[in-house]
Amino acid sequence: MGRKRGFDETTVLDVVRDRFWTTGFDGTSTYDLMDATGMGKGSIYKAFGNKHSLYVRVFSDYCQGLVAQAREEQEGPHAVLTSPMARLQRYVVSLADGPSPGLPP
């Protein structure tokens, strides 16, 4: 049986997402990720693969959050009160008015 991870995956992914969001993929080194997460290079690679794999994972999680937010907006409790077009318009305007879900302001 393998050892239990000594880190919270969600927390690490949030920190990594914020770092990529701030400095971009090319502007973020593996050493930056090590510094941000407090994890060693080997631990990062073992848990998430290389920097590109980690970026793809964080981006995928972000996209899933966007889809979940859009679904909630379209199917939420107020969905029966307005037309689908009105709900979609409200959702698009909300994206333009504020930060995207899961991203720093």
C-alpha positions in Angstrom: 0.0 0.0 0.0 1.3 3.5 -0.9 1.9 6.3 1.5 -0.8 8.8 2.1 -0.2 12.1 0.4 1.1 14.8 2.7 -0.7 17.6 0.9 -4.2 18.6 0.0 -4.5 18.2 -3.8 -7.2 20.9 -4.1 -5.1 23.4 -2.3 -2.0 22.7 -4.4 -4.0 22.9 -7.6 -5.5 26.3 -6.5 -2.0 27.6 -5.7 -0.7 26.3 -9.1 -3.6 27.8 -10.9 -3.0 31.2 -9.3 0.7 31.1 -10.2 0.0 30.2 -13.9 -2.7 32.9 -13.9 -0.3 35.5 -12.7 2.9 34.6 -14.7 1.6 32.4 -17.5 2.9 29.0 -18.6 6.2 30.2 -20.0 6.8 32.6 -17.1 6.3 29.9 -14.5 9.2 27.6 -13.8 9.1 24.3 -12.0 11.1 26.1 -9.3 8.3 28.7 -9.0 5.8 25.9 -8.6 8.0 24.3 -5.9 8.2 27.6 -4.1 4.5 28.3 -4.4 3.3 24.8 -3.3 6.1 23.9 -0.8 6.5 20.6 -2.6 9.7 19.2 -3.9 10.3 18.6 -7.6 10.0 14.9 -7.3 6.7 15.1 -5.4 5.2 17.4 -8.0 6.3 15.1 -10.8 5.1 12.0 -9.0 1.7 13.6 -8.1 1.0 15.5 -11.3 3.5 14.7 -14.0 5.5 17.4 -15.7 4.7 21.1 -15.8 2.7 20.8 -19.0 0.6 18.0 -17.5 0.0 20.1 -14.4 -1.1 23.1 -16.5 -3.5 20.9 -18.5 -5.0 19.6 -15.3 -5.4 23.1 -13.8 -6.9 24.4 -17.1 -9.2 21.4 -17.3 -10.5 22.0 -13.8 -11.0 25.6 -14.6 -13.0 24.7 -17.7 -15.1 22.3 -15.7 -15.9 25.1 -13.3 -17.0 27.3 -16.1 -19.3 24.7 -17.5 -20.7 24.0 -14.0 -21.4 27.7 -13.5 -23.0 28.0 -16.9 -25.2 24.9 -16.2 -26.2 26.3 -12.9 -27.1 29.6 -14.5 -29.2 27.9 -17.1 -30.8 25.3 -14.9 -30.9 27.0 -11.5 -34.0 27.9 -9.5 -34.6 31.1 -11.5 -34.5 29.2 -14.8 -38.2 28.7 -15.0 -38.8 32.5 -14.6 -37.0 33.5 -17.8 -36.5 32.4 -21.4 -33.4 30.4 -22.3 -32.1 33.4 -24.3 -32.5 35.7 -21.3 -30.7 33.3 -19.0 -27.8 33.0 -21.5 -27.6 36.7 -21.9 -27.5 37.2 -18.1 -24.8 34.6 -17.9 -22.6 36.2 -20.6 -23.1 39.7 -19.0 -22.0 38.2 -15.6 -18.8 36.9 -17.2 -18.0 40.3 -18.7 -18.8 42.1 -15.4 -16.7 40.1 -13.0 -13.8 37.7 -12.6 -14.2 34.2 -13.9 -15.0 31.5 -11.4 -12.0 30.0 -9.6 -9.6 32.8 -10.7 -8.1 35.5 -8.6 -9.8 38.9 -8.9 
